[in-house]
Amino acid sequence: MIHQATPERAGTIDKLAWVHIEGGRLLAVRSRGKDAFFLPGGKREPGESDEQALVREVQEELGVDLRTETLKPLHVFEAQAHGQPEGVFVRMTCFTGNYVGELKPCAEIEELAWLTSADRERMSLVTQIIFDWLRKQQLLP
C-alpha cells in the first residue's frame, strides 16, 4: 500500500519512522551533537510516498535497505518536538518492516542503540510515547 504525503499544518513537523524491535529492545538513533534518541526515519522529499521516503532515510541513516514489500503502517503519534519551541509538534507516522544489510550509524547519525525501559530518559518525548504504546500493545516487555 502506497501512502502519499499529507500537507504539514502550521506548527507540526511531519516525519516518518521505522519501528524495529529485536530481543525485546527498540532500535533508536542519536544524531551528532544531539542528546536524545529518536526512531530512524525523517521527512519526505517532494513527490515521495511514505514508503519511498522511509526507505531512503533509513538507508542514509543506517546503511540498510528496508524491504518495501514488508513495510506495514503501525500507528501515528504526535508530541511536542524535541529541541523546538513550545507549541511546535512532531507527527510521527510509524511503520514496521524487515531489512537487509548490516545496521551501522551513517551520515548525521552518531550512535545507534537498542533501548529498553531503563533508557526512557534518553529518548525524545515522541519516542517515549511510542515506546509506552509499544509496551501497552505487548510488543515490548
N, C-alpha and C positions, 0 to 999 in steps of 0.2 A: 504494500500500500504506500503510495507516494503522498506526502503531505506538502502543501505549499506554504510559503511564508505568510504569516499574518502581519498586518501593519503594526508597528510599535505605537502604543499610546503614550502620551506625554508622561514623563517620569518613570517609564518602565524600560528596562534593558531586557530584550528578548534573546534568550540563549537556548542552546541545545546541550544535552548532557548524556553521556554514556554511563549507565549504572552497571557495574561489573562486580560480582561477588565471587570470591573463591575462599574455601575453607572458613566460612563464617566471617570473612573480613571484606570491607568495601574498598575498592581501588579509588584512590584520590591523588591529586597532583597539587604541587605548590609552585607558583611562578617565581622566577628570580626576583628577589627584593620584596616579596610578599610574606606575610606572617601566617596566613590561613590556608588550609587545604580546601580544594574545590573538586568537583567531579570533572573528568576530562570532557572537553567539548568547546563550544564557542558560538559565535554569531554566523548567520548565513551571509554569503556573498550574493549580490543581485542575481536573480534567476535560479538560484539553487533551491532544491527541495530540502526538507528537513534531513532526509536520509543522506543526500549528497553532501550537505554541509557537515553533518556529523562525521561521515567517513573521512572527509578532508581534514577536519580539525583534529580528530584522533590520530590520523596518520602524521600530521605536523607535530603534535604534542608528544606522542608515544612511539612513533615509528612502526605501528602495526596497522594492518588492514582489517577493518570491520567487514564481515561477510554480509553484504546487503540483504541477501535472501533470509538472513536470520534476525534482522532488526525488527523489534516489536515495540510499539508505543507502550510506555509503562504508566506515566502519570504526569501531570503538570503541577508545578509548585511555584508559589510566589512568596517573597520575603524582602525585607529591607536589604538593599545591595551593600555588600561588604566594602568598606572604604569609601562610600559615596555619601553625599549629604542626606540628612533625614528627609524621608519622603521620596527618595529615588529607590525604586523597587527592581528586583530581578525576577523575570518569569523564566523558569527552567522547565523546558519540555524534555522529559527523560525517556530514553529508550534502553532496552536491553539488546544484546546480540553477541554473537561469537566473533572471534578474531583469529587471524593467522599472523605469525611473526613473534618476535621477542620484545616484550614491553621494556622500554628504556626512555628516560627523560630526553626530550629533543626540544629544539627551538627555545622558547622562553621558559620552558619547564625546568626547574632546578632539581626537583625531587618528586619521586612517586612513592606512595606509601599505601600499606594495607591497614585500614583503620578499623578499630573496634570501639565499643562504647567507652573504653578507657581514654580514647583520643578525642572525645567530644569537644573539649575546649580548644583543640587545634583546628576545628572545622569552621568554615564560614557559616553564617546563620542559615542560609538556604540549604547548605549541606547537612547541618544539624537537623533541620526539618525533614529532609529526605531520609536521613539515617533513621530518625524516630519513626517515620512512616513505614520504612522497610522492616523495622522491628515489629511494629504493630501488625504488619501483613505476614509475619513469621518468616520473612526472607532472610533476616539476620537474627543471630541469637541475642 
